Amino acid sequence: MSLDLTSLTLRTPSGELLFAPLTLSVPLGDVVTVMGPSGVGKSTLLDAIGGHLTHGFCCSGSIKLNGREISTIPAETRQVGLMFQDAHLFPHLSVGDNLAFGLPSHIKGRAMRRSTVEAALKQAGLAGRYDDDSAALSGGQRARAALMRTLLAEPEAVLLDEPFSKLDSSLRDEIRHFTFSHIAARGIPALMVTHDEADAHVIGGRCIALKKPESD
Amino acid sequence: MNNDGRYLRLTVLSIVGFSLILPIFLGFWQTGRAAFGLFPALGRDTLSLAPWRELVMLPGFGSSLKLTLVTGVSATVFSLLLATGFCAAVHSRVTPGAGARMLTPFLAIPHAALAVGLAFVLAPSGWIARGLAPFVGWDRPPDLATVNDTWGLALIIGLMIKEVPFLLLVILSALTQIPVAKHVSAGRALGYGRGVVWVKIIMPQVWPMIRLPVWVVLAYALSVVDVAMILGPSNPPTLAVAITRWFNAADPGQILPASAGAILQVLIIALGIAVFVLGECLVRRVGRWWLRRGGRGLSTEPGLHLASVITVVLMAIGMLAMLSLLIWSLAWRWPFPQFLPESWSLRSWTNSSSGWQRALSNTVFLAITTAVLSVALAIAWLEGEDRARRGRAAWAEALIYLPLVIPQVGFLYGLNIAFLKIGISGDMTAVIWAQAIFVFPYVMIALSDPWRGLDHRTLDSAAALGAGPFKRLVKIKLPILLRPILTATAIGVAVSVAQYLPTLFMGAGRIATLTTEAVTLSSGSDRRVTGVYAALQTMLPFVAYLAAFLIPAFLHRNRRDLNGTIQT
């Protein structure tokens, strides 16, 4: 059981190959860090796995999540969580409603759903902030709320796109620790794109470098 | 995956094609046939150039043509110059949001209402003359043709008061995409004066973004009917007014030369745009040569000041015009040299109440229906683009602008013939349909930028959380975009309220709106009653804009990122 990429290639709308064909297996509970020069298509790789490619980008090869081929199904059915450098909390929803947005439908009943969210808020150090405006949270609080929102949706894998690069250096260690301890507790595969060597070191997982393809 | 939403896109495209674009071509087809002698209803069924000969022989044709060209081109060119100069002078001092708020009243007021107000202000017995009277010693209105003057000066001023704010808005929004302050500093550091930096550095970047709106202004100024009826010379009038008269003349034989005139009107606009394109090529060549010479030309400051002063004066006259509508509607006795009415009364409102209530309810019904339909269609269109995860093709953008660069008088009469055939002429449906052709483009243009401004990462996040396309639309996009959606609706209401020709032709004179009544009343009769209609006509768009401001402010009062600063 894992996230498996097999001979994955990406082409831009102009037909340019972004990186050499990629084969990679991320076992459950592991974090793999992807590094590489800017413009090599690190974020586009995450878009391809999550199902968020812009029109014109072309993806070939196979993407399997726990044995299920996901490269051809819509993003909302892939169960792949996303984390960006900005939290991207929905501005029209309260903090709690942001977390509740992704709650799966098998958690039934208003009281049950509310208490699930409240528990997650407590874990994120946001107890009692259910009804607050999400714009009122600090940077660190936003990052924690965004992670909780992602995890409450019960993803089978998580993709992180430079998740800590906009945080103050003092906060970065704390949020990094918070993020990876929660992901590890779920035992799901995670793929992280970063520019920051420290991210890779601290996590200690595997690190791969995307390379430009041999010019053809 | 990129076929997502294909059915939605096909549906939207067929609605736009069949209900908004096809009628234009049908209208032109009918008008074109009549222009070349084919009009079976009058027993004319041989192809000929006779209607064109008749057109040229009609009394006043030559003067009308000349008048149209002079007023249309000069209103456009002066508006563009003033808007550019004013922007250069004040840009560093206003935020785009504040600018948009300042311009809103001028954008909201229907053309015809402003024209009525302006006639009140400029007339020999109007406010300006009353203001001067004590100093010049007039005890009766001076014998000057300050409105409906034969040169069309009042018409040009009236058009400019509406078009300068429109161009200002367009230029201000284009400027947000350019690092203006940095470019101006860089230019000034190299020894160029502020105005020269604008001409040599900023405007060449702005022009490609405002070219289409300038063409829209040109097309409008060359073919406007209601403003020209109220402010323009009456005998001979501008070509568009003359054509409207010939179409509605007692002698149905005039429909053929009128049709030829309608086709000529299209050619005039095409020619006007062609001249602007040629001018652009020329300026590009000469401009490059001029740029390379590196002249510092520090002497443009007076030009900027002049443009600012004229713009401010125009805006002030515009504000006076709006105010005068209300004052006239409440005035009772108001003899000449007095600056304010001697006695006030609500009688103009109560005496005409049966008339204006009917016109008001028709206008409100038409405005809400067309605006809501147009906004729904615009949302469906934009959602289709989102689902395909692709931008808009150039031909689709052209399709949106098409109704705005063609003359209304060119195809509406022909379209009415088509509507007669399917039996809906004179119907509310026909008027809604014809108005929507012009309301939809404005709504679409107003909504497109804010819609695309929504960060796609926010939507990707929602998808990653398991929200499908419909849930993303209803739970994420529509609430976040509530303010721009309501603003677009308000713009739709303003455009619908202002429509004159579509209501007149398609309603077959049976559907009275505030605009048709105000235009009719403005030619003579009682200023006080005209004031009632024009004041109501002005209030409706204001109410819509106010609602578009208050509703999101209330609903999002606890949402800091949505409740204030985002302006459209």
Interface residues (C-beta under 8 A of the other chain):
Chain A: D47 G50 G51 H52 L53 T54 H55 G56 T72 P74 A75 E76 T77 R78 Q79 V80 G81 L82 F84 D86 H88 F90 P91 H92 S94 F101 G102 P104 D133 S134 A135 A136 R149 T150 A153 P155
Chain B: M1 N2 D4 A388 R389 R390 D455 H456 R457 T458 D460 S461 A462 A463 A464 L465 G466 A467 G468 P469 K475 I476 P479 I480 L482 H556 N558 R559 R560 D561 L562
